[in-house]
Amino acid sequence: MGALSHLRVLDLTRVLAGPWCAQNLADFGADVIKIERPGAGDDTRIWGPPWLKTPDGRDTAEAAYYLAANRNKRSVTCDISTPEGQQLVRELAAQSDVVLENYKVGQLRKYGLDYESLKAVKPDLIYCSVTGFGQTGPYAQRPGYDFIIQGMGGFMSLTGERDDLPGGGPQKAGVAISDLMTGQYATIAVLAALAHRERTGEGQYIDMALLDVQVSMLANMNTNYLASGVAPRRWGNAHPNIVPYQTFHAADGWIIVAVGNDGQFRKFVTAGGRPELADDPRFATNPQRVAHRDALVPMLAEMVAPRTREQWILDLERAGVPCGPINTLDEVFENEQVVSRGLRVDLPHPTAGTVQLVGSPMKMSATPPEALRHPPLLGEHTDVVLGETLGYSAEHIADLRAKGVV
């Protein structure tokens, strides 16, 4: 019994932010019913390659992108542009605790599937909308895309190499960070709304915006600006206040060295065979190292270059200097700590035999999240959900299928 196994979630979202929230809830046992367009489904189903492969190496119809955010759900196909499809969703909403949607502002109102309409059939419903810019404000009608939000929300002004160095300029994150963080914040909001409902019986509406989240998650960079009036700038892999606290290229790849104090600096350069650098007045203290970083860092880079990553990490760990490798994903999933923590999970899959996924990182003693069900095939559970949950007869379902409603 998962912590949320008593709840049903109607998932009208697609792509990443909304599905990420729904997957979090599903991992804790909620019955998440994913509503998808007949014949097409979630946009990410075709965002390949790469594709999930069959045991004999052929591509399936499941893109790897789709697999990342849809485990533990059930898929029902439904054309919500039809009156019958709208009625089907209303009936499912009446038996659900949470509705998630990420349509354009006002789009579901014309189908009678907005919060006020569904609240009429389920007064204590929790309804969460995820959009680029929120339900209010001058940008509310604009579509929101993660890449654009990373730029607008300030993230890219802080990410990337310094403008005066080769390769300088703004960079986006390697993953859709504003989408993912919005999914996480939406999960928190839904859980808070459920806690409120448990005490009061009152449902509520949740308005989540990618831009709001992107601005909020800049954390200390926001307060650095608000306190000083000076906008922080990009430092690449360096640190504005600590030197050396950055990447270095060893003989066979990159390592991170995070020197936090003067004692660790002495240990670092001693391990590298350059102890005299710790006695140089330009580098003896961190403020001096920050002031003379352009002179120091090339010396340190030259010092690091001859040894392998593995040798440096062994030497620095022995010396008590914080460090680590920059792993590629093949190295990540071979890492003994990652293996020990069980982050990769293998689930049975109807067309591929097995699907490899990444499980939830939340470890809990009593109600841990679990990966139990493969990301569903398109419409895999339509007949079961309509028959068992809504009581539709086989003839009724066949009629809806003949009309293209499901």
C-alpha positions, -999 to 999 in steps of 0.1 A, spaced: 0 0 0 16 32 -12 12 64 8 -12 78 -19 -28 45 -29 -62 58 -17 -61 86 -43 -70 88 -80 -53 114 -102 -67 124 -136 -37 134 -157 -46 156 -187 -10 167 -191 17 159 -217 54 164 -224 73 169 -192 63 193 -164 28 179 -157 37 143 -164 67 146 -140 43 157 -112 18 129 -121 47 103 -120 57 115 -85 22 109 -73 20 75 -91 53 64 -75 36 68 -41 7 46 -52 -19 70 -66 -40 56 -94 -30 79 -122 -52 78 -153 -34 95 -182 -58 109 -208 -43 108 -243 -54 117 -278 -66 87 -298 -41 76 -324 -14 101 -312 -11 103 -275 14 123 -255 36 144 -278 68 128 -264 58 93 -276 73 102 -310 102 123 -297 128 98 -308 153 85 -314 163 68 -293 135 43 -290 128 15 -267 139 -17 -284 124 -52 -286 145 -82 -274 157 -88 -310 169 -51 -313 140 -36 -333 126 -2 -325 93 -1 -307 68 28 -309 79 41 -275 104 70 -275 129 70 -246 118 106 -238 82 94 -231 94 66 -208 112 91 -185 80 106 -171 51 81 -174 58 50 -153 31 36 -129 3 53 -149 -27 39 -168 -34 52 -203 -69 59 -216 -75 74 -251 -102 101 -253 -110 128 -278 -119 157 -255 -131 178 -284 -162 156 -287 -192 158 -263 -189 121 -255 -152 126 -247 -160 156 -225 -186 136 -206 -162 107 -201 -136 131 -185 -163 147 -163 -173 112 -151 -137 103 -143 -131 137 -126 -162 130 -104 -143 99 -91 -109 115 -88 -92 135 -61 -68 155 -83 -69 168 -119 -37 179 -136 -37 198 -169 -13 219 -189 -35 233 -217 -33 269 -228 -50 293 -205 -88 291 -210 -86 262 -235 -104 237 -213 -132 261 -205 -147 257 -239 -149 219 -233 -165 223 -199 -134 208 -183 -120 238 -164 -118 240 -126 -152 256 -121 -170 231 -144 -154 200 -127 -158 215 -92 -195 214 -99 -193 176 -102 -166 171 -75 -167 199 -49 -136 189 -30 -115 184 -62 -79 196 -63 -72 210 -98 -37 219 -108 -29 239 -140 6 241 -154 14 268 -179 44 288 -191 34 321 -175 4 314 -152 -33 322 -154 -29 359 -149 -6 388 -160 2 402 -194 20 371 -206 -7 346 -196 -18 338 -232 18 331 -244 29 295 -249 57 286 -225 88 265 -235 115 254 -211 144 268 -232 127 303 -234 118 302 -197 155 294 -188 164 326 -206 136 349 -194 139 337 -158 175 346 -154 190 311 -153 210 314 -185 225 348 -173 242 327 -146 251 296 -166 279 294 -190 315 305 -193 326 340 -186 321 363 -215 358 372 -217 369 336 -220 368 312 -250 333 297 -253 319 325 -232 282 332 -233 249 321 -219 241 284 -218 209 264 -210 209 235 -187 215 200 -202 180 190 -191 147 209 -192 152 223 -157 123 247 -155 99 219 -166 113 194 -141 113 219 -112 78 230 -120 68 193 -119 84 191 -85 68 223 -71 34 211 -85 38 179 -66 45 198 -34 14 220 -40 -8 190 -47 3 173 -15 -2 205 5 -37 208 -10 -45 172 -1 -34 179 35 -56 209 36 -86 190 23 -81 162 48 -85 188 76 -112 209 61 -129 189 33 -121 218 9 -106 214 -25 -88 241 -43 -72 254 -75 -34 254 -81 -19 278 -107 17 267 -115 38 287 -140 72 278 -154 85 314 -152 75 317 -115 94 285 -107 124 294 -128 127 328 -110 121 313 -75 146 285 -79 176 309 -84 177 310 -46 208 328 -32 215 344 -66 181 362 -63 190 374 -28 225 383 -38 210 407 -64 182 420 -41 207 427 -13 233 444 -35 215 457 -65 241 441 -87 231 413 -111 253 383 -107 272 372 -138 284 339 -154 315 322 -139 314 289 -159 327 262 -137 345 286 -114 333 302 -82 330 339 -78 342 339 -42 364 308 -38 396 298 -57 403 270 -67 367 257 -68 363 245 -104 371 219 -130 405 208 -142 414 186 -171 435 156 -160 453 133 -184 422 113 -194 393 136 -185 378 162 -162 378 164 -124 363 188 -100 384 203 -72 365 221 -44 390 238 -22 371 254 7 398 269 28 435 277 30 445 244 46 428 225 18 447 246 -8 480 237 8 471 200 7 460 203 -29 492 219 -42 514 196 -19 497 166 -34 504 181 -68 541 186 -61 538 224 -60 538 232 -22 556 265 -28 523 279 -43 508 278 -8 536 301 5 534 326 -24 519 358 -9 496 361 -40 480 327 -32 484 322 6 448 332 15 415 328 -4 410 366 -9 444 368 -25 437 337 -46 405 353 -58 424 386 -66 451 367 -85 430 338 -100 441 346 -136 477 339 -126 470 309 -103 446 289 -123 469 283 -153 496 270 -129 471 247 -113 459 234 -147 495 226 -157 499 208 -124 468 187 -128 473 178 -165 498 149 -163 479 125 -139 448 105 -146 415 113 -131 416 81 -110 451 89 -96 441 125 -88 410 114 -69 429 88 -50 456 114 -41 432 141 -31 409 119 -11 439 107 8 449 143 14 414 153 25 407 177 -5 371 176 -18 371 163 -54 352 142 -78 350 131 -114 328 144 -142 311 112 -153 293 104 -185 260 86 -181 276 52 -188 300 59 -160 272 71 -137 252 39 -141 283 18 -135 292 38 -104 292 15 -73 273 41 -52 246 45 -79 243 7 -82 242 3 -44 214 29 -41 193 10 -67 186 40 -90 182 19 -121 150 -2 -121 140 -29 -147 103 -34 -154 85 -59 -176 72 -44 -208 47 -58 -233 66 -50 -265 102 -47 -253 103 -75 -228 120 -52 -203 123 -15 -199 151 1 -180 141 32 -160 154 54 -132 136 50 -100 125 77 -75 154 91 -54 132 94 -23 141 67 3 116 62 30 113 36 58 75 31 59 61 43 26 88 43 -1 79 52 -37 80 22 -60 83 16 -97 57 -12 -103 42 -5 -138 58 1 -171 50 34 -189 17 24 -206 12 18 -243 -12 42 -259 -47 34 -247 -35 3 -230 -61 6 -201 -90 22 -219 -113 -7 -217 -104 -16 -182 -108 19 -168 -141 26 -187 -155 -7 -177 -144 -10 -141 -143 26 -130 -172 41 -150 -193 9 -155 -194 13 -193 -206 -19 -210 -185 -35 -237 -211 -24 -263 -209 13 -251 -171 12 -253 -172 -4 -288 -196 24 -299 -173 51 -286 -143 34 -303 -163 33 -336 -170 70 -333 -133 78 -327 -140 91 -292 -116 66 -276 
